[in-house]
Amino acid sequence: MPRSASTDEHGSAAGSSRFPAGVDVAIVGSGPAGAAYARVLSELAPALRVAVFEVGPLVSDPPGAHVKNIADDERRASAQRASEGPLPLAGGVPSNTMDGYASDQRRLQRPGTFLLEKGWRQEGEDGLPAGAMSSNVGGMGAHWTGACPRPGDSEVIPFVSEMPVLLAEAERLLGVSAEVLADAPFADEVRKRLSGALDHDRAADRQVQPMPLAVRRARDGGLLWSGTDVVFGDVTWGNSRFSLHPQALVTRVLLHEDGGAVRGVRVRDRRTETEHDVTARYVVVAADSLRTPQLLHASDVRPPALGRYLNDQPQVVYAVRMRDLPDGPAARGSVGVTPSSGVTWVPFTDTHPFHGQVMQLDTSPVQLADDDSRPGAIVGLGWFCAKDLQADDRVTFRDDEQDGYGMPAMQIHYRLTEADHAAIKNARADILRAAAALGEPLDDTPPLVFPAGASLHYQGTVRMGATDDGTSVCDPASQVWGVRGLFVAGNGVIPTATACNPTLTSVALAVGGARSIASAEADH
Ligand SMILES: Cc1cc2nc3c(=O)[nH]c(=O)nc-3n(C[C@H](O)[C@H](O)[C@H](O)COP(=O)(O)OP(=O)(O)OC[C@H]3O[C@@H](n4cnc5c(N)ncnc54)[C@H](O)[C@@H]3O)c2cc1C
């Protein structure tokens, strides 16, 4: 285990507290966005003392490592349970398959995540029944699928001109490659069939292609999924001024008296339930799209746009079986498809406004009567839509009720508009067209619409804006308007309606924020 994480286990030099008394940069949350700040600052400003405070426990080694890399089923399941915060899943839920994806359980919960206990729907609204979070070192980034497509057309943030450079940097930090699974059984056949049906009016870079994934091959040929261990990287682990503190809940960002600048964080040690103030010149809140605005609210930082423009990508799924395949692996079980299954990307464009994630499955999501499929021949299609953004879709917080951590309880206000219903209808028709090009349906079930929140891609709640006009929380460098030194990070910062998986974009924005801190320090 890296030295910097183990210092936490043995206490620090701060007397009765295991936390440092003061740092230069306090980062709240150890998911991909928080880790990206630590990494970039370790590279560009190694003189700064940087501490990450994470409410959840260490569940993998190295810290933040993806739980899918844990070979032992029981250890992996226990790492998932330990990430499920105050509401762990009942035992016995499969931890290593796609089972459950194609069920229509109204409150779909994925292993490693926990659902909002209360407040997820208001009377007469749609709500976010599947709204979920993870609490562990690595955040959701220790449980994710690793799909890292670049945004296109209207998904792109128009006022961040350096975005292509930041995205390339995010790909480096996350260890993204489109090659690793490109030669999975029949992956080329999937791409050929989809390309024939969908590529006729697409620009070259938005054609059907292998999905860029945060994964690499281990020496033994197995797959290693990137968790935040990879984002932190050797440079952070080797930085003697960096420390990582699990089971440390930040309950408040501390401000100077006039509220115009940060002065630190208040941290509750979850092992002793004692609270400690840690001074800091910069505070980065990277606590996911629901808990980042929660912490700002708890700190009395409440700009008008806080929690607003909440959006989840409506998701439609379907599955087919490919027939008439060329020569390849002969029988199910001869090749482990789950570890090396192909993932194909159908990019979002303004004329084809769905992000398609096409995954070859190991086992069929529905029971097949004559299951003689060859490995890789069952294909799951997921079409994500861009939400019709509304200021009224929001998470608000109650000062008279607490959540499982004692923080202000969340209330979700969320509605699908007519435009959303139309987009979902179009996505169902479109996924059937793509499916028909691939093969035959598994049964006569129509494409399924997942419950809202199931994308796990919530965005907008601390959105970035070009100007401080009341519709955004932070500036293009991710600094909260009017509060010097307070940065926000994660998918909540993304201001556009995206359909593609957002982590690459939010890590890119985190790189931009971290660079702005490093350059302010250099100028100082
Ligand atoms: C099963 C699954 C599959 C996914 N697949 C993809 C995919 O293929 N591609 C993609 O782009 N995205 C995917 N995602 C979503 C992706 O994981 C998230 O977008 C990403 O992890 C967000 O990073 P983050 O750092 O903003 O937040 P998180 O990873 O959620 O990390 C936030 C951290 O902050 C901590 N925290 C919260 N409040 C506090 C507090 N007050 N004090 C201290 N710590 C706090 C939390 O415990 C958590 O560890 C998937 C997620 C899941 C669960």
Ligand as a Chemical Component Dictionary entry (heavy atoms), coordinates in Angstrom:
data_LIG
# 
_chem_comp.id                   LIG 
_chem_comp.type                 NON-POLYMER 
_chem_comp.pdbx_formal_charge   0 
_chem_comp.three_letter_code    LIG 
# 
loop_
_chem_comp_atom.comp_id 
_chem_comp_atom.atom_id 
_chem_comp_atom.alt_atom_id 
_chem_comp_atom.type_symbol 
_chem_comp_atom.charge 
_chem_comp_atom.model_Cartn_x 
_chem_comp_atom.model_Cartn_y 
_chem_comp_atom.model_Cartn_z 
_chem_comp_atom.pdbx_ordinal 
LIG C1  C1  C 0 -21.641 0.395  -11.904 1  
LIG C2  C2  C 0 -21.199 1.722  -12.426 2  
LIG C3  C3  C 0 -20.824 1.847  -13.763 3  
LIG C4  C4  C 0 -20.408 3.090  -14.241 4  
LIG N1  N1  N 0 -19.929 3.156  -15.515 5  
LIG C5  C5  C 0 -19.441 4.319  -15.979 6  
LIG C6  C6  C 0 -18.823 4.381  -17.249 7  
LIG O1  O1  O 0 -18.691 3.376  -17.944 8  
LIG N2  N2  N 0 -18.339 5.567  -17.667 9  
LIG C7  C7  C 0 -18.466 6.705  -16.929 10 
LIG O2  O2  O 0 -18.050 7.764  -17.390 11 
LIG N3  N3  N 0 -19.023 6.670  -15.709 12 
LIG C8  C8  C 0 -19.495 5.510  -15.209 13 
LIG N4  N4  N 0 -20.013 5.450  -13.958 14 
LIG C9  C9  C 0 -20.072 6.703  -13.184 15 
LIG C10 C10 C 0 -18.691 7.052  -12.643 16 
LIG O3  O3  O 0 -18.261 6.082  -11.752 17 
LIG C11 C11 C 0 -18.779 8.424  -12.018 18 
LIG O4  O4  O 0 -19.064 9.332  -13.057 19 
LIG C12 C12 C 0 -17.480 8.866  -11.358 20 
LIG O5  O5  O 0 -17.047 7.948  -10.390 21 
LIG C13 C13 C 0 -17.690 10.239 -10.713 22 
LIG O6  O6  O 0 -16.498 10.645 -10.105 23 
LIG P1  P1  P 0 -16.478 11.647 -8.893  24 
LIG O7  O7  O 0 -15.095 11.705 -8.404  25 
LIG O8  O8  O 0 -17.121 12.915 -9.298  26 
LIG O9  O9  O 0 -17.482 11.015 -7.810  27 
LIG P2  P2  P 0 -17.424 9.633  -7.025  28 
LIG O10 O10 O 0 -16.659 8.626  -7.774  29 
LIG O11 O11 O 0 -18.827 9.302  -6.680  30 
LIG O12 O12 O 0 -16.611 9.988  -5.701  31 
LIG C14 C14 C 0 -17.103 10.900 -4.754  32 
LIG C15 C15 C 0 -16.534 10.514 -3.401  33 
LIG O13 O13 O 0 -16.813 11.555 -2.474  34 
LIG C16 C16 C 0 -17.055 10.968 -1.203  35 
LIG N5  N5  N 0 -17.794 11.929 -0.368  36 
LIG C17 C17 C 0 -19.064 12.370 -0.547  37 
LIG N6  N6  N 0 -19.379 13.271 0.406   38 
LIG C18 C18 C 0 -18.290 13.410 1.200   39 
LIG C19 C19 C 0 -18.003 14.214 2.349   40 
LIG N7  N7  N 0 -18.883 15.097 2.807   41 
LIG N8  N8  N 0 -16.785 14.064 2.956   42 
LIG C20 C20 C 0 -15.867 13.201 2.466   43 
LIG N9  N9  N 0 -16.094 12.422 1.362   44 
LIG C21 C21 C 0 -17.286 12.545 0.734   45 
LIG C22 C22 C 0 -17.853 9.736  -1.558  46 
LIG O14 O14 O 0 -17.821 8.783  -0.512  47 
LIG C23 C23 C 0 -17.161 9.247  -2.820  48 
LIG O15 O15 O 0 -16.156 8.310  -2.533  49 
LIG C24 C24 C 0 -20.413 4.236  -13.410 50 
LIG C25 C25 C 0 -20.762 4.107  -12.063 51 
LIG C26 C26 C 0 -21.138 2.853  -11.577 52 
LIG C27 C27 C 0 -21.475 2.714  -10.114 53 
# 
loop_
_chem_comp_bond.comp_id 
_chem_comp_bond.atom_id_1 
_chem_comp_bond.atom_id_2 
_chem_comp_bond.value_order 
_chem_comp_bond.pdbx_ordinal 
LIG C1  C2  SING 1  
LIG C2  C3  SING 2  
LIG C2  C26 DOUB 3  
LIG C3  C4  DOUB 4  
LIG C4  N1  SING 5  
LIG C4  C24 SING 6  
LIG N1  C5  DOUB 7  
LIG C5  C6  SING 8  
LIG C5  C8  SING 9  
LIG C6  O1  DOUB 10 
LIG C6  N2  SING 11 
LIG N2  C7  SING 12 
LIG C7  O2  DOUB 13 
LIG C7  N3  SING 14 
LIG N3  C8  DOUB 15 
LIG C8  N4  SING 16 
LIG N4  C9  SING 17 
LIG N4  C24 SING 18 
LIG C9  C10 SING 19 
LIG C10 O3  SING 20 
LIG C10 C11 SING 21 
LIG C11 O4  SING 22 
LIG C11 C12 SING 23 
LIG C12 O5  SING 24 
LIG C12 C13 SING 25 
LIG C13 O6  SING 26 
LIG O6  P1  SING 27 
LIG P1  O7  DOUB 28 
LIG P1  O8  SING 29 
LIG P1  O9  SING 30 
LIG O9  P2  SING 31 
LIG P2  O10 DOUB 32 
LIG P2  O11 SING 33 
LIG P2  O12 SING 34 
LIG O12 C14 SING 35 
LIG C14 C15 SING 36 
LIG C15 O13 SING 37 
LIG C15 C23 SING 38 
LIG O13 C16 SING 39 
LIG C16 N5  SING 40 
LIG C16 C22 SING 41 
LIG N5  C17 SING 42 
LIG N5  C21 SING 43 
LIG C17 N6  DOUB 44 
LIG N6  C18 SING 45 
LIG C18 C19 SING 46 
LIG C18 C21 DOUB 47 
LIG C19 N7  SING 48 
LIG C19 N8  DOUB 49 
LIG N8  C20 SING 50 
LIG C20 N9  DOUB 51 
LIG N9  C21 SING 52 
LIG C22 O14 SING 53 
LIG C22 C23 SING 54 
LIG C23 O15 SING 55 
LIG C24 C25 DOUB 56 
LIG C25 C26 SING 57 
LIG C26 C27 SING 58 
# 
